[in-house]
């Protein structure tokens, strides 16, 4: 169930947003002994380049976990799986709908049922998006908890439940409603984006965060921003309204370069 790589660990979690947006998504998470990728939506070459920029050795990745079959989440999955002998954790409907090619190993999960990759306990949960069986993830490691919810048209009660009490949240903040309304996208695309199976706006992300804030939340990363219908400044300013004077770090993941390595203690 994944390669066991023994290296020095300080028992803290590290997370790096390697890419986030409509052109490709990938998240690196590691405890120093086990390292995983949540999605691999850029080319294998580009993902390796970005990992190298953060001193991440791709040969020490243990597995790839896939959220859904859209190309901006799976483009590099097959290449990395074959090149580095990585098992791919993916649900059956997503695998059947994806075009990832031959994989080194496939381990099927079901939304609602926990699975483990060494010390990581992962709970995939259903999200509302126009894919076959899309998943968000709650990841537990010792006393730390990471919640990941991008590509969702609406924050359901289930989503809120699984994102409760996290130390770090990766939340979608896809678009500014006015920029989308008056932007260049065709009307059907605009309708899709703001539908219940599309993407969260900045205001919807702010409202979701407002329900999830608690005293131990350390960091919030805004993800999957539209390059056409949003800006990092707009997303940050709107979502920051939920944080107010709390000591919570707020950052914005971008498409064109990897983010900084973040440590959760």
C-alpha positions in Angstrom: 0.0 0.0 0.0 2.6 2.5 -1.0 6.4 2.6 -0.6 7.9 2.9 2.8 10.6 5.6 2.7 12.6 6.0 6.0 13.9 9.5 6.5 14.3 11.7 9.5 10.9 13.1 10.7 10.2 15.9 13.1 6.5 14.8 13.4 5.3 18.0 11.8 3.4 18.1 8.5 4.5 20.0 5.5 2.3 21.1 2.6 3.1 22.8 -0.6 0.7 23.9 -3.3 2.6 22.9 -6.4 -0.1 24.3 -8.7 -3.6 25.5 -8.4 -6.0 26.7 -11.0 -7.9 25.6 -14.2 -4.6 24.7 -16.0 -3.4 22.3 -13.3 -3.6 21.3 -9.7 -1.2 19.4 -7.4 -0.7 19.4 -3.6 2.3 17.9 -1.8 2.0 16.7 1.8 4.7 15.1 3.8 5.6 14.2 7.4 9.2 13.5 6.5 8.7 9.8 6.2 5.7 9.5 4.0 5.0 11.9 1.1 1.9 12.0 -1.1 0.5 14.1 -3.9 -3.2 15.1 -4.0 -3.8 15.2 -7.8 -1.1 15.7 -10.4 -2.7 18.0 -13.0 0.4 19.3 -14.8 2.8 17.5 -17.1 5.2 15.1 -15.5 8.1 17.3 -16.5 6.6 20.4 -15.1 5.6 18.7 -11.8 9.2 17.4 -11.5 10.5 20.9 -12.1 8.3 22.4 -9.4 9.2 19.7 -6.9 12.8 20.3 -7.6 12.3 24.0 -6.9 11.0 23.1 -3.4 13.8 20.4 -2.8 11.2 17.6 -3.1 12.6 14.4 -4.3 10.0 12.7 -6.5 11.6 9.3 -5.9 10.5 9.6 -2.3 6.8 10.2 -3.1 4.8 7.3 -1.8 1.5 7.7 -3.6 -0.8 9.9 -5.7 -4.4 10.5 -4.5 -6.9 11.6 -7.1 -9.9 13.8 -6.5 -11.6 13.6 -9.8 -11.0 12.9 -13.5 -10.8 16.4 -15.0 -7.5 16.9 -16.9 -6.3 19.8 -14.6 -6.2 17.2 -11.8 -4.9 14.1 -13.6 -2.7 15.2 -16.5 0.6 14.0 -14.9 -0.8 11.0 -12.9 0.0 8.3 -15.4 3.5 9.5 -16.2 4.5 10.0 -12.5 3.0 6.6 -11.5 5.0 4.8 -14.2 8.2 6.7 -13.8 8.4 6.4 -10.0 6.4 3.2 -9.4 3.7 5.1 -7.5 0.4 3.5 -6.5 -2.6 5.7 -7.4 -5.5 5.9 -5.0 -8.6 6.7 -7.0 -12.3 5.7 -6.9 -13.7 3.4 -9.6 -16.0 5.9 -11.4 -13.1 8.5 -11.5 -10.7 5.9 -12.9 -13.2 4.7 -15.5 -13.8 8.3 -16.7 -10.2 9.4 -16.7 -7.6 9.1 -19.4 -4.5 8.4 -17.3 -3.1 5.5 -19.2 -1.4 2.5 -17.6 -0.7 2.9 -13.9 2.0 1.2 -11.8 -0.7 0.2 -9.3 -4.3 1.2 -8.6 -6.0 1.2 -5.2 -9.7 2.0 -5.3 -11.3 4.0 -2.5 -14.9 4.9 -1.9 -16.1 8.2 -0.7 -17.2 8.0 2.9 -14.7 5.2 3.8 -11.3 5.9 5.4 -8.1 4.5 4.0 -4.5 4.9 5.2 -1.1 5.5 3.5 1.4 4.7 6.3 0.8 7.3 9.0 -1.8 9.3 7.0 -5.4 8.5 7.6 -7.5 9.9 4.7 -11.2 10.3 4.6 -12.6 11.1 1.1 -16.0 12.8 1.1 -18.5 13.6 -1.7 -18.5 17.1 -3.1 -20.8 18.8 -5.6 -19.0 19.2 -8.9 -19.6 18.1 -12.5 -17.5 15.0 -12.4 -18.4 11.3 -12.0 -17.6 10.9 -8.3 -15.5 13.9 -7.1 -14.0 13.9 -3.7 -12.7 16.3 -1.1 -10.3 15.0 1.5 -9.8 15.2 5.2 -6.3 14.0 6.2 -5.3 13.2 9.7 -1.8 12.7 11.0 -1.1 12.3 14.7 -2.9 15.3 16.2 -3.0 17.4 12.9 -5.8 17.6 10.5 -5.9 19.0 6.9 -9.1 19.7 5.0 -9.1 20.0 1.2 -12.2 21.1 -0.7 -11.7 22.6 -4.2 -13.9 22.2 -7.3 -17.2 22.4 -5.5 -20.3 24.3 -6.5 -21.8 24.3 -3.1 -20.6 23.7 0.4 -23.0 21.0 1.6 -23.6 20.0 5.2 -21.3 17.0 4.6 -18.5 19.2 3.3 -18.8 21.5 6.4 -18.8 18.5 8.7 -15.6 17.0 7.3 -13.8 20.4 7.3 -14.5 21.0 10.9 -11.6 21.4 13.4 -8.9 21.4 10.8 -5.4 22.9 11.5 -5.1 23.9 7.8 -7.8 24.3 5.2 -7.4 24.4 1.4 -10.5 26.1 0.2 -11.7 27.0 -3.3 -12.1 30.7 -4.0 -12.7 30.5 -7.7 -14.3 33.7 -9.0 -15.5 37.2 -8.4 -19.2 37.3 -9.4 -18.9 40.7 -11.2 -15.8 39.7 -13.1 -17.5 36.5 -14.1 -20.8 38.2 -15.0 -19.1 40.9 -17.2 -16.2 38.8 -18.4 -15.5 37.1 -21.7 -16.8 33.6 -21.0 -19.8 32.3 -23.0 -23.1 32.4 -21.1 -23.3 28.5 -20.7 -19.9 28.5 -19.2 -20.8 31.2 -16.8 -23.9 29.3 -15.8 -21.9 26.2 -15.2 -19.3 27.9 -13.0 -21.9 29.5 -10.7 -24.1 26.4 -10.6 -24.4 23.9 -7.7 -21.9 21.7 -9.6 -19.5 24.4 -10.5 -17.1 26.5 -8.4 -17.3 28.6 -5.2 -17.1 32.4 -5.5 -14.9 34.5 -3.2 -18.0 35.4 -1.1 -19.1 31.8 -0.8 -15.6 30.8 0.3 -15.7 33.6 2.9 -19.0 32.4 4.2 -17.8 28.8 4.4 -14.7 29.8 6.3 -16.8 31.8 8.6 -18.6 28.6 9.7 -15.4 26.7 10.0 -13.2 29.1 12.0 -12.0 27.9 15.4 -9.2 28.7 17.8 -6.8 26.1 16.5 -7.0 26.9 12.8 -3.5 27.9 11.8 -3.6 28.5 8.0 -6.1 28.9 5.2 -4.9 28.5 1.6 -7.2 29.8 -1.2 -7.2 27.6 -4.2 -8.4 27.1 -7.8 -8.6 30.9 -8.5 -9.7 31.7 -12.1 -7.1 33.6 -14.0 -9.9 35.3 -16.0 -12.6 35.9 -13.4 -10.6 36.6 -10.2 -7.4 38.0 -8.8 -5.4 37.1 -5.7 -6.0 40.5 -4.2 -9.8 40.2 -4.6 -9.9 36.7 -3.2 -7.7 37.6 -0.3 -9.6 40.8 0.6 -13.0 39.1 0.5 -12.2 35.9 2.4 -10.2 37.9 5.0 -13.5 39.4 6.1 -14.2 36.0 7.8 -10.9 36.0 9.7 -11.1 39.6 11.1 -8.5 40.0 13.9 -7.8 36.3 14.4 -4.2 35.1 14.1 -4.8 32.9 11.1 -2.4 32.9 8.1 -4.2 33.5 4.8 -2.4 32.7 1.5 -3.4 32.4 -2.1 -2.2 29.5 -4.3 -1.4 30.4 -7.9 -1.2 28.7 -11.2 2.1 29.7 -12.6 4.4 28.7 -9.8 4.5 26.6 -6.6 3.8 28.1 -3.3 6.0 28.1 -0.2 6.5 25.0 1.9 4.1 25.4 4.9 4.7 23.6 8.2 1.9 22.6 10.5 2.9 21.8 14.0 
